[in-house]
Amino acid sequence: MAARGHVQDPNDRRLRPIYDYLDNGNNKMAIQQADKLLKKHKDLHCAKVLKAIGLQRTGKQDEAFALAQEVTALEPTDDNSLQALTILYREMHRPELVTKLYEAAVKKVPNSEEYHSHLFMAYARVGEYKKMQQAGMALYKIVPKNPYYFWSVMSLIMQSISAQDENLSKTMFLPLAERMVEKMVKEDKIEAEAEVELYYMILERLEKYQEALDVVRGKLGEKLTSELQSRENKCMAMYKKLSKWPECNALSRRLLLKNSDDWQFYIIYFDSVFQLIDKSWTPPAEGEHSLEGEVHYSTEQAVKFIEERITEEAKSSRPLRGPYLAKLELIRRLRHRGCNDEYKLGDPEELMFQYFKKFGDKPCCFTDLKVFVDLLPSTQCTKFISQLLGIIPLSASEEGKLALPADIKALQQHLCVVQLTRLLGLYHTIDKKQKLSVVRELMLRYQHGLEFGKSCLKTELQFSDYYCLLAVHLLLDMWLEAGEEMAVWQSLTLLEEGLTHSPSNAQFKLLLIRIYCMLGAFEPVVELYSSLDAKHIQHDTIGYLLTRYAEALGQYAAASQSCNFALRFFHSNQKDTSEYIIQAYKYGAFEKIPEFIAFRNRLNASLHFAQVRTERMLLDLLLEANISTSLEESIKSMSLSPEEDDILWKDLHDNRDLTVLFNWDPKDRDISEEHRKLSLEEETIWLQIRSLTLRLVSGLPTLSHTVHPKNSEKTSENGVSSKIDTIRSLLQQLEVAVDSGKQFLEQKIQYPVLGPPPTRMAGFFSNGSCQCQSSLFYLVSDIYELDTNGLDSTEIQERIGNCFKSLLEQLTDLFNKCKGDLMEVRDGILKTHPNILENLVFFVETMSITLWVSSYCDSVLRPFKSSLQKKKKKKKETSVVMPPVFTSFLDYVTELQTLTSNVIDHIKGLEIILTALKLEELSIDDTLLSQEEKKFTKTVQGKVQSSYQHSIQEIGELLKKRLDTIKKLKI
């Protein structure tokens, strides 16, 4: 720990054993050692704080906090105590307390550079930009060092970024920051590159582009040396902002003469050429064309320039791709503009053929050409592929049937052609028999390619892995488009086999995750996702592949674990980003600070974060809350409130990487921008429904019934009436969200095969869960009305009775949707029905909400019955006519019990059928797979079967708990 560096402190020797225990994770011994030390040295504040750290880490947060506050109240100024308290408060996620700590220390030791800088960093952690500015200037006055002055300037920029009023930002904060830097410029005190970067940032934000350009081109610009072409890039950015296209053109041209392989400058060069053509720009009669030199302002000059780059490339010691691709880019732009000059550059088909000859053995060849395939006429695609195949050196195999590559270069060339074949849509036009023939050929090539990778390490990919992936994509087409059930087992078989040869291939794992989830098997997915070893931001970008299916497939324990895993990342983001910001201040990387803050905000507003948070809370209630009392405790522990909505709906950001799975589909079958928008819309509607459901459930315990039903003053006084208003308002919002969902589903959107996975919304509506859950929340409103008005109204009682009957019918319908086998063998092929599993999960959830609402009904009706029985005793009547609502409720609870028992029996039946299904006896009549591969098919089918069994067991266990609780519902 940091405090141990100060050897001059005589207490260091005494504290060292406690530090060692804490560093080694031996917290109990650290507490004991601290207690021993405090007996001898009662005023050793640091020992108390170290004890508090030990208590915090052993889960005794309240004791730790009390001890820390005790020391904080003494306003310590010794470095050991301050550092230890800083560590403790950060572990407690209370960074605001650190600021109080150093504010007190700075008052007592006003000339300490160290304490002032610690105070500045404490403010940085909590985003107190105004105080940061003041702390920076106070620090500069004590120790006049440039970094401290510019900390204050940067804090002004941060105030401008965070200001709600943009006008205030541009009229007060930024001009003040500009004046502060200009003062240093005039006094010739600018020392570091970071200070010039900061000046440039201020001018850019003030839209003073000409002044920013002058800074970069002037004497100060000479300090911009840490990044390659830093000055040129900044000049280019300003020229574009100022629409100085001649300068843009001349500078990009000059940079391309230096490095003709830098693609970004080709793009700027072409942009500027066409801007100048559109403006009919001509160079001045005398002098330079522009500040940056010669300018190209016609198509002829651009064509000539690109031709010259290709000629120069021929003399280069290593082949450069840039000039050849620039030629294709120029053709594409000319064609887009409807120019007739493209013929001067040559035929695109021939140019791509020549490019393939030169770079076809490089893995990047496919991605390079992918951008330009739309230049090929559709009638020429087959001819183009044949032309490419014609130049690949392939040698005939032993059987004499298949020509195979002799080396890795030939294999890469052939792979590139196969990828282009799929991209051009040639595989989509062939029939089933031809597709199977192609799959067989691709797998033979894959097996052959493994010969070249015998020396590969486990962490390396096999050269021929793409053959396997392409074969699987063809099989997926057959499964999802033609309903060929056999194809899905074949695709899983090939991927599992591929994974044994390439254990680190992320694409194999991601595709396996996706297919297993589509089949409703979550068990194998957990291990696969874990082996991906997703890092940091990937928990947000690819985490949806796991969390979308976690709860939906009935594996509640694994779902809980998956949600926790994702939430841990999101919660640590706040703390981690603060540390990045502090490091950026320390090292003068000022331009990174706004980026870090934007990154943090983007993660806080993440769609995936909101989804996981909501689903995790619903899942916790499902697993822990059995009756109203435990529901109340669970809701309290989650700090849930029906009135509060913590989702940033307006700023919701979709951070999902929808292209994480490699794809070679043609443009018309690929994920489009429209698909992304529709998927985000669907996810948002579904999140609204789930969030409102959670808030409605959290409102149930707040509707505690009143002792005097008709005493409306009492009702208003204890706030219950406002609570029911909240419930009714949420119910209206839910109705709106449900209507939006139904309208969305009416569009019948089909996403691409490997596009965004659809939400659970379609199943939620079609199986009746939605209608049933809405009815339950309307019943809450009716029960509340009964509670308020008493038993006099027969109309309310009748309405509640009808509602009970309707609910039972809806639950029975939902149960009927859960009937059927999860797995069955039909015509020798194993078929799966994952929708039954999803319906069962919805049934359990709906039954849980039914139970919580029924528990509320019970809590309302019970006092009424007690009151009636007391009246009966007073009047000494042998029988009192019970109001119909009691009979209705008892009948309803009895029927509920019967229905739940029937579902449990059905689940037992499913378990028996699944166990009895002997997959090893299933003859796999598949000519596509070898005997070795058929073993993988057995394994794959076994994994799906085992996962189904696991899901069914967990669903059954949860329903048994619900049944036990239903039995207790007797008024």
N, C-alpha and C positions, 0 to 999 in steps of 0.2 A: 504493500500500500504506500501511497505517495509520502506520507508523513515520515517514513523511516529514513529519508535522505538527510535529515538535519541532525548530524552527529553531535553538534555543539549543545543540543538540549540534553541536560543530565537525566531527564526522565526517559529518554530513548531506550536506555538499557533495561529499565523496568518494564516498559511497554512492549519491547520486542517479542517476548513469548506470546503475548495476546495477538499481536499482528500475525505471527507464524501460524497460530491455531486457526485464525480467521482465513488466512490465505489457503490453508490446507483443507478448509471445509469442516474443521472440528469445532463447531460453534459452542457445544456444551462445555468443552474444556476452556474455551475462550471466556465464557461467562464465569466459570469457577475461578480462573486466574485473575479476572478483573475484580471479583469479589474479594479475593485474598489481598490484592493490591490496595483496594479501597479501604480495607480495615486498617492498614498502616498509614495510607495517605488519603485522607478523606477529601482533600481539596484537589485531587488529581482529576480534573474535568475530563481529560481525554479517556481515562480508564472507564468513566461512566458511559461515554459515547460508544466506546468499543464494546462495552457490555450490551448497550442498546442495539448495536449492529448484530451481535450474537442472538439477542432476543428476537429481533426482526426476522432473522434467517431461520429461526426455529418456530416461526408462526405466532409468536407472542407480540403482535403488532401494537396492541394498546399499551402494554408495559414499556415497550421500546419507545413509543411516542412520548409517554409521560416523562421518561428519563431524559429524552432528548430535549424536551421543552424546559425541563429543570435546568439543564446546562445552558440552553439558549437564553433563558431569562437572566443569566449571570453575565451575558454579553462578553464571551471569551475573546481574547486577542492572540492566544498562542496558536501557532500554525497547526500543531498536531490536532487540537480540538476542532478547529475550523475545517480542516481537510476531512476529518472523520465524520463530522456533522454533514458536510456536503455529500459524502458517499451515502450516509444513512438516508438523507432526505431524497436523494435520487432513487434509491432502492424503494422508498415509500411512494415514489411518483408524486412528490410534493416539491418540485423545483422552486416554487414561489417562496418557500421558507428559507431557501439559501440566500435570496436577495436581502431578506430582513437581517440575516446573520452578518453579511458583509457591510450592510448599511451601518450597523452598530459598530463593527470593527473599524470602519473608515472614520467614524466620528471620534473614536478613541485614539486612533493612530492616523491622523489626517495626511501625513506625508509618505505613507507607505505605497510605493509603486505596485508591489505585489497585491495588496489588498484592494487597491483601486482597480487593477486589471481583473482580479477575481470577481469584483462587483459588476464590472462591465459584462463579463462572460455569464454571470448569473442572470443579468437582465436579458442577455441574448437567448438564454434557454427558455425564457417565458415570453419572449417577443415584446418586451417593453421598449419600443424604439425611441420614444421621447427621452426616457431615463438613460438609455444607452448613449444618446447624443450628449447629454449633460455629463455622464460619467467619462466619456471619451475626452471631452474638453477639460474636465477637472484633472484627468490623468496627464494631458498634454501640458497643463500649467505646472504641474509638479515636475514632470520629466519631459522636456520639449523634444520628443522624438516624432518623426514624421508618421510612423504607423498609427500612433495614438490619435493624431489629428485626423487622419483619413478614416479611422474607425468612426469618428464623430460624423464625418461627411457621409459615409456609407449608411449610417443610422438615419440621416435625413432622407436618403433615397428610399430606405425601407419605410419611412413614414409616408412618403409619396405613393409607394406601391400599395400600402395597406389603407390609405385614405379612401373613405367612401365617396368623397366629393372629388372628382377628377380635376375640376377647376382649381380647387385648393392645392392639389398636387402640383399643377403647372404654374400657379401664380405665387406660391409661398415656399414649399419645401425644396423643389428642384432649383429655382432661382437662387435660394439661399446657399444650397450646396455648390452651385456654379460659382457664386461670389467667393465662397471659402477657398475653392481650388484656384480661382484666378489670382487671389491674394498670394498664394504660394508660388504661382507661375511668375508673377511680377517680381517677387522677392528672390526668384531663381532658387527655390528650395525643393523643387521636384527632384527626387532621387531615384525612385524605383519604377519599374515597368508597370506595377500594379496601380501606381498613382496616375499614370497616363491612361491606363485602361478605365479607371474610375472617371476621369475627366471626359473621356470619349463616351462612356455610358450615360453620363448626365446630359451631354449635348444631344445624344441620340434620342433620349427620352423627352427632351425639350423640343425635338424635331428641328434642331439647329444643325441641319445636315452639312451645310457649307462650312460652318465653323468646325464641326467634327472632322471634316475632310482636311481642313487647313492644319488641324492639330496632327493628324496622322502623316500628312505630307511634310510637315515642318520639322523643326529641330527636336521637339518632344517625341515625334514618331520614331526617331532613331533608337529610342529605348525599347521599342516593341520587337524583341528578339527571341523570346522563349519558344514561340511556335513558328513552324515553317510557314513562310509566306503570310505572316500575321498582318503586316502592313498592307500588302497587296489585297488580302481578303477584306480588310476593313475599307480600303479605298473603293473596291468593287461594290461593296454593300452601299456605300454613300453615293457612288455614281448612279446606281440603280434607283435609289430613293429620289435623287435629283433629276432622274431621266436624262443623264448625260451619256447618251448611247455611244457617241463617238469615242469617249474616253473608255467606256466599258469594252467596246470592241477592240481598241488598240491595246489595252492592258491584257485582255484575255488572249489576244493574238500573240503578244510578246511572251506571255507565260507558256503558251503552247509551243512556241519556238524553243523554249528551255526544256519543256517536258511534254512531248506529244502524246503521253499516255494518261494525262490528267483529265478525266471525263467531265468534271464539274465545269472546267473552262471551255470545253466544246459547247456545252449547253448555253453558257453565257455568250459565247461567240456567235452562235446561231441566233439566239434571241435578239442580240444587238444588230446583227446584219439585217434581219427582217424588219426590225423597228426603223432602221435607217432607210430601208427600201420604201416602207409605208409612208415615211415622212418626206420622201424624195430629197434626202439630204445630199448635199454636194460639198466637197472640201473647199476651204478658202483659196482664193487665187494665189496668195503669197503665204509663206511661212509654213509652220507645222500644221498637220491635219488636226491635231488635238494636243492636250497637255501630255498625253501618254505616247504620242508618236503617230505612225501611219494608221489609217482607218480603211477597212474594207466595207464598201457600201453597195455592192451589187452581187447578184447570184454568181456571175462569171468569176468574180474575185474569190468568192467562197469555194466554188468548185475547184479552182486552180490551187487555192491554199490547201485544201484537203488532199488533192492529188500530190502536191509537193510533200506533205507529211508522210504519205504512203511511200513515196520514192526515198525519203530520208530514212523511213523505218527499215527499208531493205538493207541499208548500210549498218543498222544497229546490231550490236553484239548479241542482244537477246530480242526475241520477237515481241512486238508491242501490239496489243489488241485495239487500243484507242482509235488510231487513224482509220482502220477498216470499219469499225462500228460507226465512226463519225460519218462515213460515206453513206451507210444505210440510214442513219438518222437524218441526214440532209435530204435523201430521196423521200423519206417519209414526210418530212416537213413540206417539201415542194409539192408532193402529191396532195397533201392536206390543203394546201393553199390553191390547188388547181393550176399550178404552173406547168408549162410544157417543157421545162428545162431538165427534167429528171433524166431524160435519155442521155444527156451528156456524161452522166456518172456511170452508166452501164445498167444491165438487167439485174434487178434484185436477186432473182433466182440464181444467176451465175455468180453474183458477188457472195451470196450465202454459201454456195457450193465451194468457192475458193476459200472462204473463211473456214469452212469445215475441214478442208484439206490441210490448212495450216494449223488450226487449233483444236481439231476434233478429238484429240487424245487428252484434252484437258477437261476436268469435271465442270469447269465454268462455261464450256462451249454451249451447252444447252440453255443455261440461263441468259447468256448473251443473245442467242438467236431467238429465244422465246418472245422477246420484245418486238421482233421484226417479222414474225411469220405471217402477220396480216397483209404484208406486201405481196405474198404469193397468191396468184389466182387459185380459187378452190379446185379448178379443173386440173391444175398442175401438181397438186400435192402428192399423188401416188407416184408420178414420174420423178418428182424431186427426191422422194424417199428411195426409190430404186437407184437413182443416180448416186446418192450417198452410199448405199449398200455396195454399189459396184466398185468402190475404191478401197473398201476395208479388206485387209489381208486375212481371209478366213481359210482355214484348212479343214478338209472333210474329216468327220469323226470316223471311228472304227467301223461303225455300222454303214457308213457311207451315206447316211440320210441327212445329217445336220452338219453344216459348215460352222466350225467353232474357231474363235480367235486363238492365235498362237502365243500371244504375249499380252501384257497388261495394257499396252497402248492400243492394240486392236480391240481389246475388250471395252475400253473407255469409249472408243469411236462407235462401237456397235451399240453400247448403252445409250449414247447420245441419240442415235438414230431411232432406237425403240421409244425413247422419251418423246422425241419429235413426232413419231407416228401417232402416239396417244394424243398429243397436244393438237395435232391437225385433225383429230376426230376420226381417223381411219379405223380405230378399234371399235368405235361406237356404231358403225354401220354394218358390222358382220353379224351373222346369226350365232345361235348357241353352240352349234357344233364347231364352228370356226373359232369361237372364243375359247372353247375348251382345248382346241388344238394349239392356240397361241399360248395358253396357260402352261400346257405341257412343254412346249418349246422353251418358254421363259424359265421354267424350273430346271430343265436339262442344262440350259446355259448357266443358271445359278450354281447348280452342282459342279459343273465344269470349272466355273470361275473360282470356286473354293480352293482349287489346286494352287492358284497364284497367291493365296493368302495363308498358306500353311505356317509361315513364320510370323504371322501377325500376333501381337500381344492381345490379351483379353480385352484391353481397353480400346483397341483399334477396331475399325469397321472392316468387314470383308469387301473386296473390290466389287464383288458381284451382288451386293445386297439389294441394289435397286431393281434387279431382275425379279427378286422375290416380292418386293413391294408392288411392282407393276402387275405381277400375276394376281396378287391379292386384290388390287383395285378392279381388275377385270371380273374376279369372282364376286366382289361386292356389288358391281353393276348387275350381275345376274341375280343376286339375292334380293336386292332392294328394288330393282326395276321389274324383274320378271318373277319374283317370288320363289326362286329356286332354293329350297331349304338346305339341300346338300351343299350348295356353294358356300354357305356361312361356315359349315364345319370344315370344309376344305381350306378356307381362308385362315381360320384359326390354327389349323394344323400346320400350314406353311409358315405362319408367323412364329409359332412356338418352336418349330424346327429351326427357323432362321435365328431365333434368339439363342439357341444352343451354340451356334457358330459365331454369333456376334452378340455377346452378352451385354455390350454397352450401347447397342443401337437404340437410340431414343425413339426413332420412328416406329420400329417394331412394337415397342412398349406402348406408345401412345395409341397406335392402331388397335392393339389388343385391348387396351382399356376401353376404347370407344365401342368395339364390337361386343365385348363381354357385357358392358352396361346396356347396350341395345337388346341383348338377350336376357337382361334382368339378373345377371350374375355379378354380385358386387364383391364376393369373397376373394377371387383371384386379383381383383383390381387394386386392392389396398397394398398388397406386396409389390405389384408392378409400379404403382405410383411412388412408393417409398424408394424403390431402386432407381427411379429417375433422379433422385437426390436434387429436387427442385431448390433453387437458391433465391432468397430475397424476393425481388419483384415477381418472380415466376409464380409465387403462391397466389398472386392476383391475376396474372395473365393466363396461366393454364390451370389454375386451381378449380375452375368451373367444371372441368372434365370429371373431377371427382365429386365435388360437393353437389352438383346437379342431381346425381343419382344416389347419394349417400343415404338419405332417409327414405327416398322413394322406393327402395328395394327391400325394406324391412330389416336391414342389419343395423339395428339401433346403436349398439355399442361401437361398431366401426364408424358409424355416421357421426357419433358424438366426438370420437377421436379425430376424425377428419376436420370437423368444424373447429375444434380446439386448435388444431395445427395451423389452420388458416388464420384464426383470430389472433394467435400469438404473434404472427408476423405484423398484422395491422396495428396491434396495440404497441408493439416495440417500435413501430415506425416513428411515432411522436418523439420518443426519447432519442432514437438513433439520429433522426434528422437534426435535432438540436446540436448533437455532437458534430455533425458534418459542418453546420453553420459556424460553430466555434472554431473548428480547424480552418475554415475558409478565412475567417477574420485573422487568425494567428499568422497564416501564411500569405495573406494579401490577395487571395483568389476571390476578389470582390464580385466579379461577374458571375460566379457560381452561386452566390447567396440567394438571389431571386429565383434561380433554377431550383435550389433545394427547397425553398418555401413553396414554389409552385408544385413540386413533386409531392411534398407532404399534403398539400391541399387536395391534389388529385387523388391520392390514396384515401384520404378521409372521406372524399365524396365518391369513392368507388362503388359501383353497382354490386360487385361481388361481395364487398365488405358488408353492405346493407343486407344482402340476401343471406349471407352466412350468419350474421348477427340475429336476424329474425328467425331463421330456421333453427338455429341453435337454442334459442329461448323456447320456441314451440316444442322442440324435441325434449328439452329439460322438463317442461311441464308434463309432457306426455309420459315420461319415464318416472317422474318423482311425485307428481300431484295426483293422489287417488281420490280424496274427498275434499270438501270445501276448506277444511282447516289447513290441510297440507298444501292446497292450492294457494291459500292466502300467504302461508309462510314462503312458498317458492316465489311468488310474485314480489313479496317484500324483499327477499334476498337478491332478486334481480333488479331492484329499484324500478320496477315497471309501473307506469301510470297511464290510465286510459286517455288522459288529457294531453299527454306529451307525445310528440312525434319527432324522434331524433334523426329521421332520414332527410338528407338535403335534396329534396325532390328536384328543385330547379337546377342544382349544380351536378346532379347525378352523372357520373362519368363511366362509360363502358371501356374498361381497360382489358377486356378479354382479347387474347390473340386467337382470332378465328382462322388464321392460316398456319397454325403450328403444325398441322398435318400436311406433309408434302402432297402436292396435287399436280397432276399433268393433264387435267381436263381442259377442253377447248373453252374459249371465253363464254360461250352461251351456256355452258354447264358449270362454270366456276362461280365462286362466291362474289356477288356484285355489291356495290355500295347500297343498292336497294335492299338486298338481303340483310345487310348489317343494320340498316335503319329499322326494318321490320322486326328483326330479332330483338333489338333494344326496346322497341315499343311493346313487344310481347312480354319480355322480361320485366319491364316496368309495371305493366298491368298486373302481372302475376304477383310481383312484390307488393303492390298496393293491396291486393286481396289478402295476402298472407299477413302483412303488417296490421291491417284492420282487424283480421281474425284474432291476432295476438292481443291487440288493444281491447277488443271486446271481451276476450277471456279474462284479461287483467282487471276489467271493470266489475266482474261478478262478485268478488269478495267485498267490494265497496258498498253493495246494496244490502247492507245488514238491515233486517226488518225492524220496524218500530214496535214498541210495546203497546202504544195507543194508536191503532190504525187510523182513526178519524181525526187525530190531532194534527192538523196540517201545520200548525206553528212549530210543533216539535219536529216535524219532518224537515221543514225549511231550516230550522235551527241546526240540526245535526248534518246538514248538507246533503242528505240522501236524494232530495228532489233534483238538485243540480247534477248528481251522479247519474240519475236515470236520463236526464236530458243529454248528458254526454254519450250514454249508451245509444240513445235514439239517434243522435247526430251521427255517430259512427256507423250505425246501421244504414242510415241514408247514404253515407259515403260508400259503404260496401255495395249497396245496390247499384250505384253509379259505376263503380269499378267492375262489377259483374257484367253490367250492360256493355261496357267498353270491351270486356273480354269476349263476350258473345259476338259482338260486331266484328272484332278482329278475326275470330275463328271462322266467321262466315266467308272470309276472303279465300279460305282453303289454300293457304300458302304452302308450297313445297320447297323446302331448302335443298341445296345440292347435297349429294350423298354424304360428303364429309364436311358439310357446312355446319352452322351453329345448331346444337341439339335443341329441339323444341322443349318448351316448359311442360309442366305437369297439368297445365290449365285445361287442355282438351279432355283429359281423363276426368278431371275434377267436375267438369260440366256434364259429360256424357254418362258417368256412372251414378249421378244423382247426389253426390256428396255436397255440392254447392247448395242445392235447394234445401237439403236436409239441415245443413249448418245455419243457413239463413232463417229457417223455420224455428230452430232452437233459440236464436237470439230474439226473434219476435215473441216467442213464448216467455222469455225473461221479462219483456215489457208488460205482457198480460199479467204475469204473476205479481209483478210490482204493483200493478193497478189493483189487484185483489188485496194485496198487503195493505195498500193505502185506504181503500174504500170498505174493506171488511167483507163478510160473507153475505151481505144483504142482496147484492146484485147477482141474480140468476143468469143474466146475460153474459157476464164475465166468466162465470163458472162454466157455462155451456161452451163458450169460445175456447176456454182452456181444455175442456174435455175433448172437443173436436180436434184441437191441436195435438193432444196426446195420441189420438187415433191416427191422425195424418202422419205423425212422426214415425209411428210403428210401421205404417205402410211403406214410407220412404226408406226406412232402415231395412225392411224386408226386401225391397227392390234392389237396394245396394248390395245386400247379401247375395241375391240371385246373380248379380254381375260377377260375384267372386267364385261362382261354381264352374267346375270344369277341371281338367287335368293340366298341371304345369308342364309336364313332359309326357309325350306319347309317341309310340312307334306306329307310323302309318306308311304302308307300302315299302317297308324296310328302311324308311328314313326317319330319324329322330326329329320330332317337331317340338317346338317350345311355345309357351303362351305366357310371356312375361306380363301382359296386361292384367292377368288374374292376380299376380303378385302386387302390382300397383293398386288394384282395386281393394285388395285385402288391407293394404297399408292405409288407404283412405277410410276404409271401414273402421279400423282401430282408432284412427284420429277422430272420426265423427262420433264414434261410440264414447270416446273420452270426453268430448265436449258435451255429449248427451248426459253423461254422468255428472259433470260439473254443474250443468243447468238443473238436472234432477235434484242434486244436492241442495241447490238454492231453493227449489220448490219445496223440498222437505223442511228446510229451515224456516220457511214462511208458514207452511201448513201446520207444523208441529205445535206452535203456541196456540193456534186457533182450536186445535183439538183439546189441548189441556184446558183452555177456557171453557169449552163446551162441557167437558167432563166435570169441571168444578160446579157449573150451573146444574148439572144433572144431580150431583150430590146434595146441593143446597135444596133443590126442589123435591128431592127424594123420588125422582121419577125412575121407573124401571127402564124406560128406553127413551132416548132422545133421537129424533130423526137427524141422521148425519147428512150434511150438505153433499150434493152430487160430486163436488170437486174431489172429496176424499175417496169416494169409490172409484172415480176416474183415475186418480193418481195410483191407487193400489193396483187396479187392473193393469195400468200402464207399466208399473214396476214389475209385476208378475210376467207380463208379456216380454218385457225387456230381458228379464232373466232367462226365459225360455229361448228367446232369439240368440242371446249370447252363447248359451249352452249348445245350441244347434251349430253355430259358427265354429265353436271349439271342436265339436265332433267332426265337422267338415274338415277342419285343419288336421285333425288326427288322421282322417281318411287320406288326405293328400300326402301326409308323412308316410303312411303305410304303402301307398302306391309308389311314391318316389323310392322308398327303400327296396320295394319288391322289383323295381325296374333293373334287371341285370344287364348293364351295358356291355359287359365283357362277352355276353352271349350274342350280342347284336352283330350280325354278319354285315361287314361294310363292303357292299357291292359297288366298288368305286374303281373304275379303270384308270382314273387320273392319278391316283396315289400309289406309291410303291408299298411293299409290305412294311418297310421301316417307317414310312410316313403314317401308315394306318395305326401304328402304336401311338403316335402323337394324337390321332383322332380320338382314340379311347381315353387318353389323358385329358384332353380338352372337354370331352363330353362328361367325364367324371368330375371335373372342376365345376361345371355348370350344375350338375346334379347335386354335388355337395353344397354349393352355394344356396341352391333352392331349399335344401333341407335345413340349413342354418337359418335362413330367413323365416321359414315356416315355424321353426322352433321358437325364435324370438317373438314372432307375432303371437303365437299360441300362449307363450308365457305371460305376455302383456295382457292378453284378453282374459286369462285366468284371474289376474289381479283385479281387472275391472269387474269380473263376475262376483268375486268375493265382496267387492264394495257395493255392488247392486243389491246383494243379499242383506246388507245393513240398512238399506233405504226402506224403513218401515215407520210410518208416522206413529 
